[in-house]
Amino acid sequence: MVTPTLTTEEILTTLRKVKYPGFSRDIVSFGVVKDARLDGANVSLALQIPSQDPEVIAKVQAAARETLGSLPGIGEIHIQAGARPAPHDSAPGPSPIPGVRHIIAVASGKGGVGKTTVAVNLSLALARPGAAVGLLDADIYGPNVPLMLGTPGQPVAENGKIIPLERYGLKVMSVGYLLGDQSPVIWRGPLVAQAVRQLLHEVRWGDLDTLVVDLPPGTGDAQLTLVQSVPLTGGVIVTTPSSVALLDAEKGLRMFRKVRVPVLGIVENMSYFICPHCQAETDVFSRGGGREVSEALGVPFLGEIPLHPAIRKGGDTGSPVVVGTPESAEARAFRDLAEKVRRAAEAAIEAMPQLIVH
């Protein structure tokens, strides 16, 4: 007869070797293991998988069984695994995040326009007056917020909720914290949407004045699903002055209108180049196209963000210009943008009851 020497802590330590499919996080820190009990040498586990996919559930269950089976002296292994109930299952449609007043999506019709740079500096500028602000990096295919904010590491789970990291006064969450640095993301639209819903609803955001959501570029089915996951206060569209980017900005605007999300405005990024030596302004990609599109489509123009080496350097070093060089002209451009977005968001909230009545 084998004398049981195992402890629950040893069971959990062993289960930390099991990675959740597609992530670098283990199933213990991911909150999958809900209960672990020992009866002599026999182990009973209760797993709650944050996926409705039977293949994912079976894969996690099999990996847990195989890993535990390698422990010396272990007896029978009983595993009960099931899908975690989706939040607000009984209430279809957008689900509010408790404690969050404004949810603002930053979007672009195409990649390469500096959308994440704008989202990061906008969030920091919104937080400067002392407001509580969060930033969700929902750009699944290119999660760059961890680099731009200089926040490596992994968040922890507590009572089934993920605790966001904090940086420069922001509460920050990104799928980049859950994936390995070299992990390619090859996900289909439904899985992308599901992952972002979980990052919205299964993170302990607490009380926030504003949650900024950096959406993936483009206007496909995944983006439409994402903006319908929560009641958005409005969307900010990022473009550059180039003709191609402006055409895609129009697509982004129509995406928001299709799902009845107010467009807070268009911001023209990399609008003009500021020479770091003489401070002269040069229109590298032409200039003014963002304003023309906003006027033609009847949405506010939120301003021009310059092309400046300091903005690039700040994003590469984890010290964005709004906090790294707060008195610079480029930092002031982001603060002006934040003030316009703040006013537009308040106006959108005030207009919502009227839209419902009529």
Secondary structure as UniProt FT lines:
FT   HELIX           8..15
FT   TURN            16..17
FT   TURN            21..22
FT   TURN            27..31
FT   STRAND          33..39
FT   TURN            40..41
FT   STRAND          42..49
FT   HELIX           54..69
FT   TURN            72..73
FT   STRAND          77..83
FT   TURN            87..90
FT   TURN            98..99
FT   STRAND          100..107
FT   HELIX           115..127
FT   TURN            128..129
FT   STRAND          133..137
FT   TURN            140..141
FT   HELIX           145..149
FT   STRAND          157..158
FT   TURN            159..160
FT   STRAND          161..162
FT   STRAND          165..167
FT   TURN            168..169
FT   STRAND          170..174
FT   HELIX           175..177
FT   TURN            181..182
FT   HELIX           189..201
FT   STRAND          208..214
FT   HELIX           221..227
FT   TURN            228..229
FT   STRAND          234..239
FT   HELIX           243..258
FT   TURN            259..260
FT   STRAND          263..268
FT   TURN            269..270
FT   STRAND          273..274
FT   TURN            276..278
FT   STRAND          281..282
FT   TURN            284..285
FT   HELIX           289..297
FT   STRAND          301..304
FT   HELIX           309..317
FT   HELIX           321..324
FT   TURN            326..327
FT   HELIX           329..357
//
